[in-house]
C-alpha cells in the first residue's frame, strides 16, 4: 500500500505541475475554474490511481522477492521497467499532444499511434526536433524514477507505519472525493441546467453548459480521464429522422477480373491513354490564380491548368492524408465507424482500387510516393498483387531498379527529386499503357526547398521549435510565404517532370490528374496545419485533369476526391465500376452534396457541403455548426442556432446523419461485404442546379 500511495502521490504532482505550466486544462477553464476546478482535479486523481496500483504491484514484486531466483528477478525487473515505460511515455505523449492540439489522447487515438510508433516519431520530428527529444528524455527519466523509487524508501522503517501512511493517503483521497463529489459533474450535462446556453465568448455562442462540460472532461481534464471516458463512451451519432426522401443503393460485388475482361476488348478498338495521378501535399486553392490567388506561385501548374479541365469547387474527402489519399484511389468515402480507422492487413470489406481495375484491363501499375505509406496502415490498403511496382519513403530498397544512389530521408519523407526521378525512369521503361500514382511531400511542414534555391516570396527564418498546429500569429505571414516557396519548388520539379514526359513522347498519350491530398490552415479559424476542423482552408484544393485531345473547360459544381476514380474510367471510355461511391462528373452527372470526414487525434468531425451551405457535426461536443458559404465563404458566421428549425436545414442535417448512419451500418455488417459494395446515395430533395463543363475561363 505504501508503494501505491507514493506512486499515486507522484502522479498527482506531475499532473498538477504540467497543468499549471502548460495551461488551458479544465482546472483553468474561464467558466468553471472557480466553481468546479477542484472537482476536475479529483476526477483525474481518482483515475490516476489505476496506473499507481499497477506500478505499486510491479514494484512490490520486484523489491520483495523472498528468494533470489535469477529467473524471477529477471521477470520482475522486466515487468517493472515495462510498466514504468508504458506509464511514463503515455504521460509524455499525452502532454505532448495537449501542447500541440489542446486535447488529451482518446482510446482510438492511442490505438492509431500504437499502429505506427516509428512513423509517429517521424511526424513528431516534423513538429519540433527539440520538443520530441525533450519528451523522450522526460519519459526515460520518469521511467527511471518509477523503477528505482522503491529502493530510495528507507527499508528499515517500521512496516506498520508504512501501511498506516499508505492507508492514510488513500483515505484522504477517498474523503476528499466524498466531500466534493467530483463525479457529480457527469450528471450536469443531462440535467436542466446543462441545457442552458453558455454565454460569453463567440466560440461558445451555440454551446450548452452540458456540452462544454463534456468537452472539458473528454479533452482537457487529464490523460487518464480522457482515456477512461473514451473507452466508456457509448453515445453514437444522432439518428436521421427521414425528413427527406433519401435513396440508398447497394450494388452487387463485381471482381476486378470480371470487370477487366470486358475492357480488354474495348481497348482493341479504342486508344488506351496512360494515367498519371500527382498528389501534392497540402495544396490550397488560393495558390493558383484561376482559383482566386493573388500571385503566380506555381507557373508550370498554371500553364497545365489552362489546357485542362479545372474543378473550382473541389473538396478533399478528409482533412488528413491517411483518409484523403485512399479515397482518391478507391473512390469510396473514408468513414467506417465513429472511431479512427487504421487499415488492417486483411479486410472483409471490398477495396475497389482504380489500379486493380486497370491492371486487369491490360495496364501496368505503380505507386511512387515521397511519404511513408505505413501511416495509419495505408500501405495495408494499397498492397495488391495487381500493383506492379511500389515505392514509398519506408521502402528504400525498392528504389534500386530505377534509382541507384543512396537516399537520405528527411523526418521520414523521401525527397521529391528522388521520387520524381524514380517515376520518370519507371515510366520510360513501360512499353504498354500504364497507371501511376505519385505523392509529393515537400510542401508538408516545415515546407522544404533547397537552401540554395532563390526564394521568390519569403525570407530566411528559423522554423525549429514552432508548433505546426498552432503557429504564433505574428509569424504566420512569414510561414505562409515559406509555404509558397515550397510550392514554387515543387512546381519547378513538376515542370521538369512534364518536360521529360514530353521529350519521351509519352505526355501526348497520357491523362494527367493533379490535386492536393488536403489543403492547409494558416490561422483563419485560430489553428494552423491540417488534420483538424473541416473548414474550407483545410479541405478545398484544386483539381486539374489534363487530357491531350480534350478542350479546356471549367467545372463550377461540387467535386470530391471520390469522383476522381470514376472520372478516370470515363476518360478512358470504360464502363462505370459499381464499387465506386463517387460520380463521373464529366458525363453530365452532378454532385448534390459532398461529405467530409476528420477522425484524427486532434478532431473528430463530419461535414456536408452543398452549393449553398456547409454543415458540421462535432463528435466531441455533439454539436453542429452551419455556414452559408455562398454569402460567407470564410465560414465566420455560424447560423445553426438561428436556422436549425428551418425545413431546408433539417433536410441538410438529416442527410448528413443518414449518410453517416448508412456508412457505419454497412461496414459494421460483415455479411454484406462479400456480396455488395458500400452504399451509393441520392437525395432528390437536395437537387442543386446542374453545372456542366463550360468553356475555359482565363485566369484573372
C-alpha positions in Angstrom: 0.0 0.0 0.0 2.9 2.3 0.8 4.3 2.0 -2.8 0.9 2.5 -4.3 0.5 5.7 -2.2 3.9 7.0 -3.3 3.3 6.4 -7.0 -0.2 7.9 -6.7 1.1 11.0 -5.0 3.8 11.5 -7.6 1.3 11.0 -10.4 -0.7 13.8 -8.9 2.3 16.1 -8.6 3.2 15.5 -12.3 -0.4 16.2 -13.3 -0.7 19.5 -11.3 2.8 20.7 -12.4 2.0 20.2 -16.1 -1.5 21.6 -15.8 -0.1 24.8 -14.3 2.9 25.0 -16.7 1.0 24.4 -19.9 -2.3 25.9 -19.1 -5.7 25.6 -20.9 -6.7 22.5 -18.9 -10.1 22.1 -17.3 -8.8 23.4 -13.9 -8.1 26.8 -15.7 -11.3 26.9 -17.7 -12.6 30.6 -17.5 -16.2 29.5 -17.0 -15.8 26.8 -14.3 -12.3 27.0 -12.7 -13.6 28.7 -9.5 -16.7 26.5 -9.1 -15.6 23.1 -10.4 -11.8 23.3 -10.6 -11.2 21.1 -7.5 -13.6 18.6 -8.9 -11.8 18.3 -12.2 -8.6 17.7 -10.3 -10.2 15.0 -8.2 -11.6 13.2 -11.2 -8.1 12.9 -12.7 -6.7 12.0 -9.3 -9.1 9.1 -8.9 -8.4 7.7 -12.4 -4.6 8.2 -11.8 -4.9 5.6 -9.1 -5.2 2.9 -11.7 -1.6 3.1 -13.0 -0.4 3.8 -9.4 -1.8 0.4 -8.4 -0.1 -1.3 -11.4 3.2 0.3 -10.7 2.9 -0.4 -7.0 2.2 -4.1 -7.5 5.1 -4.4 -10.0 7.5 -2.7 -7.7 6.4 -4.8 -4.7 7.0 -8.0 -6.7 10.5 -6.7 -7.8 11.7 -5.4 -4.4 10.2 -8.0 -2.1 11.5 -11.2 -3.6 11.7 -13.9 -0.9 14.1 -15.9 -2.9 17.0 -14.8 -5.1 16.0 -16.9 -8.1 17.5 -15.2 -11.1 14.6 -16.0 -13.4 12.1 -14.4 -11.0 14.3 -11.4 -10.6 14.6 -11.0 -14.4 10.9 -11.3 -14.9 10.0 -8.9 -12.1 12.6 -6.4 -13.2 11.4 -6.6 -16.8 7.8 -6.2 -15.7 8.6 -3.2 -13.6 10.5 -1.5 -16.4 7.8 -2.3 -18.9 5.1 -0.8 -16.6 7.2 2.2 -15.9 7.9 2.9 -19.6 4.3 2.5 -20.6 3.0 4.8 -17.8 5.8 7.4 -18.4 5.6 7.6 -22.2 1.8 7.6 -22.0 2.0 10.7 -19.9 4.7 12.2 -22.0 2.8 11.5 -25.2 -0.4 13.0 -23.7 1.2 16.2 -22.6 3.0 16.5 -25.9 -0.3 16.1 -27.8 -2.0 18.5 -25.5 0.7 21.1 -26.0 0.2 20.9 -29.8 -3.5 20.2 -30.3 -5.2 21.2 -27.0 -6.6 17.8 -26.1 -5.5 14.6 -24.4 -5.4 11.2 -26.1 -8.5 9.2 -26.5 -8.6 5.4 -26.8 -8.9 5.2 -30.6 -6.1 7.8 -31.0 -3.9 5.6 -28.7 -4.6 2.6 -31.0 -3.8 4.7 -34.0 -0.4 5.8 -32.6 0.4 2.3 -31.5 -0.1 1.0 -35.1 2.8 3.2 -36.4 5.1 4.2 -33.5 8.1 4.9 -35.6 6.1 6.9 -38.1 4.6 8.8 -35.1 8.2 9.7 -34.1 8.9 10.9 -37.6 5.8 13.1 -37.5 6.8 14.5 -34.1 10.2 15.5 -35.5 8.3 17.5 -38.2 6.7 19.5 -35.4 9.8 20.0 -33.3 13.0 18.2 -33.0 13.8 19.8 -29.7 10.4 19.1 -28.3 10.5 15.5 -29.4 13.9 14.9 -27.8 12.7 16.6 -24.6 9.6 14.4 -24.4 11.7 11.2 -25.0 14.2 12.3 -22.3 11.4 13.1 -19.9 9.7 9.8 -20.5 13.0 7.9 -19.9 13.8 10.0 -16.8 10.4 9.4 -15.2 10.6 5.7 -16.0 13.9 5.5 -14.1 12.3 7.3 -11.1 9.4 4.8 -11.1 11.8 1.8 -11.2 14.3 3.0 -8.6 11.8 4.7 -6.3 11.3 1.7 -4.0 15.0 1.5 -3.3 15.0 5.1 -2.1 12.3 4.4 0.5 14.1 3.5 3.8 13.7 -0.2 4.2 14.3 -0.1 7.9 11.2 1.9 8.6 8.6 0.2 10.7 6.4 -1.9 8.4 3.3 -0.9 10.3 4.0 2.8 9.8 4.3 2.2 6.0 0.9 0.6 5.9 -0.6 3.3 8.0 1.0 6.0 5.9 -0.3 4.4 2.7 -3.7 3.9 4.1 -3.9 7.4 5.4 -3.1 8.8 1.9 -5.8 6.6 0.3 -8.3 7.7 3.0 -7.5 11.3 2.3 -8.3 10.9 -1.4 -11.5 9.0 -0.5 -12.7 11.5 2.0 -12.0 14.4 -0.4 -13.9 12.6 -3.1 -16.9 12.1 -0.8 -16.9 15.7 0.3 -16.6 17.3 -3.2 -18.4 14.6 -5.2 -16.4 15.3 -8.3 -18.3 12.8 -10.4 -21.5 14.8 -10.0 -20.2 16.8 -12.9 -21.2 13.9 -15.1 -24.8 14.4 -14.2 -24.9 18.1 -15.2 -25.0 17.6 -18.9 -28.2 15.7 -18.7 -29.8 18.0 -16.2 -32.0 21.0 -16.8 -29.0 23.3 -16.0 -27.0 21.5 -18.7 -29.4 22.6 -21.4 -28.8 26.3 -20.9 -26.7 28.1 -23.5 -23.2 29.1 -22.4 -22.9 32.8 -22.8 -19.8 34.9 -23.3 -17.2 34.2 -25.9 -18.4 33.9 -29.5 -17.0 30.4 -30.0 -19.4 29.1 -27.3 -22.4 31.0 -28.6 -24.3 27.8 -29.6 -22.8 25.6 -26.9 -24.7 24.5 -23.8 -23.3 24.2 -20.3 -23.6 20.4 -20.6 -21.8 20.3 -23.9 -19.0 22.4 -22.7 -18.5 20.3 -19.5 -18.5 17.1 -21.6 -15.9 18.7 -23.8 -13.7 19.6 -20.8 -14.0 16.1 -19.4 -13.3 14.4 -22.7 -10.4 16.5 -23.9 -8.9 18.8 -21.2 -9.2 17.3 -17.7 -6.3 14.9 -17.8 -4.7 11.9 -19.6 -6.5 9.2 -17.7 -9.9 10.9 -17.6 -9.8 11.2 -21.4 -8.8 7.6 -21.8 -11.4 6.2 -19.5 -14.2 8.3 -20.8 -13.4 7.5 -24.4 -13.4 3.8 -23.6 -16.7 4.0 -21.8 -18.3 6.5 -24.3 -21.2 4.7 -26.0 -23.2 7.7 -27.2 -23.5 7.3 -31.0 -24.2 10.0 -33.6 -27.8 11.2 -33.6 -30.1 9.2 -35.9 -31.5 10.6 -39.0 -35.2 11.4 -38.9 -36.0 10.6 -42.5 -37.4 14.1 -43.2 -36.1 13.9 -46.8 -36.6 11.2 -49.4 -33.2 9.5 -49.2 -32.3 6.8 -51.6 -29.5 4.3 -51.0 -28.4 1.5 -53.3 -26.0 -1.4 -52.7 -24.5 -2.6 -55.9 -23.6 -6.3 -56.3 -20.0 -7.1 -55.9 -18.0 -7.3 -59.2 -14.4 -8.6 -59.1 -11.7 -6.6 -60.9 -11.1 -9.7 -63.0 -14.6 -9.8 -64.3 -14.6 -6.1 -64.9 -11.3 -6.2 -66.7 -12.2 -8.9 -69.2 -14.7 -6.8 -71.0 -12.3 -3.8 -71.1 -9.5 -5.6 -72.9 -11.9 -5.9 -75.9 -12.7 -2.2 -75.7 -9.0 -1.2 -75.9 -8.6 -3.3 -79.1 -10.6 -0.5 -80.9 -10.1 2.4 -78.5 -7.0 4.4 -77.7 -5.6 3.4 -74.2 -4.3 6.5 -72.5 -1.7 6.3 -69.8 -2.9 7.7 -66.4 -0.8 9.7 -64.1 -2.1 11.0 -60.8 0.0 13.5 -58.9 -1.0 14.4 -55.4 0.7 17.5 -53.8 0.8 17.7 -50.1 -1.4 20.5 -48.5 -2.2 22.3 -51.7 -4.5 25.3 -51.1 -6.7 26.7 -53.9 -5.6 30.3 -53.3 -2.1 29.4 -54.5 -3.4 29.3 -58.1 -4.7 32.4 -59.8 -7.5 30.5 -61.5 -8.9 29.8 -58.0 -8.5 33.4 -56.9 -4.8 33.5 -56.0 -3.2 37.0 -56.0 0.2 35.9 -57.2 1.7 33.3 -59.5 3.2 30.7 -57.2 3.1 27.6 -59.5 3.6 28.8 -63.1 4.1 25.4 -64.6 0.9 24.1 -62.9 -1.0 27.2 -64.1 0.2 26.6 -67.7 -1.1 23.0 -67.5 -4.4 24.1 -65.9 -5.1 26.4 -68.9 -5.0 23.3 -71.1 -7.1 21.2 -68.8 -10.5 20.7 -67.2 -10.4 22.5 -63.9 -12.7 22.0 -61.0 -13.2 25.2 -59.0 -15.2 23.7 -56.0 -13.2 20.6 -55.4 -13.1 19.1 -51.9 -10.7 16.6 -50.3 -12.7 13.8 -48.6 -10.8 14.4 -45.4 -8.5 16.9 -43.7 -5.8 14.3 -43.2 -3.8 12.2 -45.6 -4.5 8.7 -44.4 -8.1 9.1 -45.3 -7.9 11.6 -48.2 -5.2 9.7 -50.2 -7.1 6.4 -50.0 -10.3 7.9 -51.3 -8.6 9.2 -54.4 -7.5 5.7 -55.4 -10.6 3.8 -54.1 -13.5 6.2 -55.0 -15.0 5.4 -51.6 -15.9 7.6 -48.6 -13.4 7.3 -45.8 -15.9 6.7 -43.0 -16.1 3.3 -41.4 -17.2 3.9 -37.8 -17.3 6.6 -35.1 -13.7 5.8 -34.2 -10.4 6.4 -36.0 -9.9 3.7 -38.7 -6.5 2.0 -39.0 -6.3 -0.1 -42.2 -5.8 -3.7 -41.3 -3.6 -6.2 -43.2 -6.7 -8.1 -44.2 -10.2 -6.7 -44.7 -13.6 -8.2 -45.1 -14.9 -5.1 -46.9 -14.2 -4.6 -50.7 -11.3 -2.3 -51.7 -12.2 -1.0 -55.2 -8.8 0.4 -56.1 -8.5 2.0 -59.5 -5.2 0.4 -60.3 -6.7 -3.1 -59.8 -9.3 -2.4 -62.4 -6.7 -1.0 -64.9 -4.3 -3.9 -64.3 -7.0 -6.3 -65.2 -7.7 -4.2 -68.3 -4.1 -4.5 -69.6 -2.2 -1.7 -67.8 1.0 -1.8 -65.8 0.6 -0.1 -62.5 2.7 1.7 -59.8 2.6 3.8 -56.7 5.6 6.0 -56.2 5.4 8.2 -53.1 7.6 10.5 -51.0 5.6 9.8 -47.9 5.7 6.8 -45.5 2.6 4.9 -46.5 2.6 3.0 -43.3 0.9 6.0 -41.6 -2.5 4.8 -40.4 -1.9 1.5 -42.2 -2.3 3.0 -45.7 0.2 0.5 -47.1 -2.1 -2.3 -46.0 -4.8 -0.8 -48.1 -2.6 -0.2 -51.1 -0.7 -3.5 -51.4 -2.1 -5.7 -54.1 -1.0 -8.5 -56.4 -2.1 -6.2 -59.3 0.4 -3.5 -58.3 3.5 -4.0 -60.4 5.7 -1.5 -58.6 5.5 0.2 -55.2 8.0 2.7 -53.8 7.5 4.8 -50.7 9.7 6.5 -48.1 9.9 3.5 -45.9 10.8 1.0 -48.7 14.1 2.4 -50.0 15.3 -1.0 -51.2 12.5 -1.0 -53.8 14.1 2.1 -55.4 17.1 0.2 -56.7 15.6 -0.8 -60.1 15.1 2.8 -61.0 17.4 4.8 -58.7 20.9 3.7 -57.7 22.1 6.4 -55.4 21.8 6.5 -51.6 18.6 8.1 -50.4 18.6 10.3 -47.3 15.2 10.8 -45.8 14.0 14.0 -44.0 11.9 13.3 -41.0 10.6 10.1 -42.6 9.9 11.8 -46.0 11.7 10.9 -49.2 13.0 13.9 -51.3 10.6 14.7 -54.1 13.6 14.9 -56.5 14.2 11.2 -55.9 10.5 10.3 -56.1 10.1 12.0 -59.5 13.3 10.5 -60.9 12.1 7.1 -59.9 8.8 7.8 -61.5 10.4 9.2 -64.7 12.6 6.1 -65.0 9.7 3.7 -64.4 7.5 5.5 -66.9 10.3 5.5 -69.5 10.6 1.7 -69.1 7.0 1.0 -69.9 6.0 -0.5 -73.3 2.3 -0.7 -72.7 -0.4 1.6 -71.2 0.4 2.4 -67.6 -1.1 3.9 -64.4 1.0 5.6 -61.8 0.1 7.4 -58.6 2.8 9.9 -57.4 2.7 11.6 -54.0 4.9 14.6 -53.4 5.7 15.8 -49.8 8.0 18.9 -49.9 5.0 21.1 -49.1 4.4 19.4 -45.8 5.5 21.5 -42.8 8.2 22.7 -42.3 7.9 23.3 -46.1 11.1 22.1 -47.7 13.1 23.6 -50.5 16.9 23.6 -51.1 18.8 26.2 -49.2 20.5 27.3 -52.4 17.2 28.0 -54.1 16.3 31.6 -54.7 13.2 32.3 -52.7 10.6 34.3 -54.7 8.3 35.0 -51.8 9.8 34.6 -48.4 12.9 35.3 -46.3 15.2 33.1 -44.4 13.8 32.1 -41.0 14.3 29.5 -38.2 11.3 27.2 -38.0 12.7 24.8 -35.5 10.7 24.6 -32.3 7.5 26.1 -33.8 4.2 24.3 -33.2 3.0 23.2 -36.6 -0.7 23.1 -35.4 -0.6 26.3 -33.5 1.9 28.7 -35.1 2.4 32.1 -33.4 0.1 34.7 -35.1 2.9 37.2 -35.7 4.9 34.6 -37.6 2.1 33.2 -39.8 2.7 35.7 -42.7 6.4 34.6 -42.9 5.4 30.9 -42.7 2.8 31.4 -45.3 5.5 32.8 -47.7 7.7 29.9 -46.8 4.9 27.6 -47.8 4.5 29.4 -51.1 8.3 28.9 -51.7 8.0 25.2 -51.1 5.1 25.1 -53.6 7.2 27.0 -56.1 10.0 24.4 -55.6 7.6 21.5 -56.3 6.3 23.4 -59.3 9.8 23.5 -60.7 10.1 19.8 -60.2 6.8 19.2 -61.9 7.8 21.4 -64.8 10.9 19.3 -65.4 9.0 16.0 -64.9 6.4 17.0 -67.5 9.1 18.2 -69.9 10.8 14.8 -69.7 7.4 13.1 -70.4 7.0 15.3 -73.4 10.5 14.7 -74.7 9.9 10.9 -74.3 6.8 11.2 -76.4 4.6 9.9 -73.5 2.8 13.1 -72.5 0.7 13.2 -75.7 -0.6 9.7 -74.7 -1.2 10.5 -71.0 -4.0 11.8 -68.9 -2.5 13.8 -66.0 -4.5 14.4 -62.9 -3.2 16.8 -60.2 -4.7 17.7 -56.9 -3.8 18.2 -53.2 -4.4 15.5 -50.6 -5.7 18.2 -48.4 -5.2 22.0 -48.1 -3.6 23.9 -45.1 -4.8 26.3 -42.5 -2.9 29.5 -41.6 -4.9 30.8 -38.7 -8.1 31.6 -40.4 -10.0 29.9 -37.6 -7.5 30.0 -34.8 -5.4 27.0 -35.8 -2.8 26.1 -38.4 -1.9 22.9 -40.3 -4.4 20.2 -41.3 -5.9 17.0 -39.8 -8.3 19.2 -37.9 -11.6 21.1 -38.3 -13.1 20.8 -41.8 -13.1 24.5 -42.8 -12.5 25.3 -46.4 -8.9 26.3 -46.0 -8.2 22.7 -44.9 -10.3 20.7 -47.4 -10.7 22.8 -50.5 -8.0 22.0 -53.0 -7.6 22.3 -56.8 -8.4 19.5 -59.2 -6.8 19.6 -62.7 -7.4 17.0 -65.3 -5.4 17.2 -68.5 -6.2 15.0 -71.5 -4.4 15.7 -74.8 -7.5 15.7 -77.0 -9.8 17.4 -74.6 -10.7 21.1 -74.8 -10.0 23.3 -71.8 -13.1 23.6 -69.5 -14.2 24.8 -66.1 -16.5 22.9 -63.8 -18.1 25.1 -61.2 -20.2 22.5 -59.4 -19.1 20.4 -56.4 -16.5 17.7 -56.9 -14.9 15.4 -54.4 -11.8 13.1 -54.1 -14.1 10.1 -54.6 -15.1 11.4 -58.1 -11.5 11.1 -59.4 -11.5 7.3 -59.9 -14.9 7.2 -61.7 -13.8 10.1 -64.0 -10.7 8.1 -64.9 -12.8 5.3 -66.2 -15.0 7.8 -68.1 -12.0 9.5 -69.7 -10.7 6.1 -70.8 -14.1 5.2 -72.3 -14.6 2.4 -69.8 -17.9 1.5 -68.2 -18.6 2.6 -64.6 -17.5 0.4 -61.8 -20.2 -0.4 -59.2 -17.7 -0.3 -56.3 -17.1 3.5 -56.6 -19.2 5.8 -54.4 -18.1 8.9 -56.3 -19.6 10.4 -59.5 -18.3 10.7 -63.1 -18.8 14.4 -63.4 -17.5 14.6 -66.9 -20.6 12.8 -68.3 -23.2 15.2 -67.0 -23.6 13.5 -63.6 -23.7 16.1 -60.8 -22.9 16.0 -57.2 -25.6 17.5 -55.0 -23.6 17.3 -51.8 -20.2 16.2 -50.6 -19.4 14.6 -47.2 -16.2 15.4 -45.4 -14.5 13.5 -42.6 -11.9 14.2 -39.9 -11.0 11.4 -37.5 -7.6 12.3 -36.2 -6.2 12.6 -32.6 -6.9 16.4 -32.9 -10.5 16.3 -34.1 -13.4 14.1 -34.8 -15.9 15.8 -37.1 -18.0 15.2 -40.2 -19.4 17.8 -42.5 -21.7 18.1 -45.5 -21.2 20.6 -48.3 -23.8 21.8 -50.8 -23.9 24.5 -53.4 -25.0 26.9 -50.6 -24.5 25.5 -47.2 -21.9 23.7 -45.1 -23.0 21.8 -42.0 -20.6 20.5 -39.4 -21.2 17.8 -36.7 -18.6 17.6 -33.9 -18.3 14.2 -32.3 -16.5 15.5 -29.2 -19.2 18.1 -28.3 -22.2 16.6 -30.0 -22.8 20.0 -31.6 -23.5 21.5 -35.0 -22.2 24.5 -37.0 -23.8 25.9 -40.1 -22.5 28.4 -42.6 -24.0 29.9 -45.7 -20.8 29.7 -47.9 -22.5 31.4 -50.8 -22.6 34.6 -48.7 -19.9 33.7 -46.1 -17.1 31.9 -47.9 -14.8 32.5 -44.9 -17.2 30.5 -42.7 -17.3 33.1 -39.9 -21.0 33.5 -39.1 -22.4 30.4 -37.5 -26.2 30.3 -38.4 -27.1 27.0 -36.7 -28.7 28.4 -33.6 -31.0 30.7 -35.6 -31.7 28.4 -38.6 -31.8 24.8 -37.4 -35.6 24.6 -37.3 -35.9 25.6 -41.0 -37.0 22.7 -43.2 -34.1 23.1 -45.6 -31.6 22.9 -42.7 -33.4 19.9 -41.2 -33.1 18.2 -44.6 -29.4 19.1 -44.7 -28.8 17.8 -41.1 -30.8 14.6 -41.8 -28.8 13.9 -45.0 -25.5 14.1 -43.1 -26.8 11.8 -40.4 -28.3 9.4 -42.9 -25.1 9.2 -44.8 -23.0 8.5 -41.7 -25.6 6.0 -40.4 -25.5 4.0 -43.7 -21.7 4.0 -43.8 -21.4 2.7 -40.3 -24.2 0.1 -40.8 -22.6 -1.2 -44.0 -19.0 -1.5 -42.6 -20.3 -3.0 -39.4 -22.2 -5.8 -41.2 -19.5 -8.2 -42.4 -22.2 -10.4 -44.1 -22.7 -7.8 -46.8 -19.0 -7.3 -47.6 -18.7 -10.4 -49.9 -21.9 -9.7 -51.8 -22.3 -5.9 -52.0 -20.3 -2.7 -52.3 -20.6 0.3 -50.0 -23.8 2.3 -50.4 -24.5 4.9 -53.0 -26.6 7.8 -52.0 -29.1 10.0 -53.8 -31.2 12.7 -52.1 -33.8 14.1 -54.5 -34.9 16.8 -52.1 -31.5 18.5 -52.3 -31.0 19.0 -56.0 -28.8 21.9 -57.0 -28.8 23.4 -60.5 -26.7 21.5 -63.0 -23.3 23.0 -63.7 -21.9 21.2 -66.7 -18.5 21.8 -68.1 -18.3 25.0 -70.0 -15.7 27.0 -72.0 -12.5 27.6 -70.1 -12.2 30.9 -68.3 -8.8 32.5 -68.3 -7.1 33.5 -65.0 -7.7 37.0 -63.7 
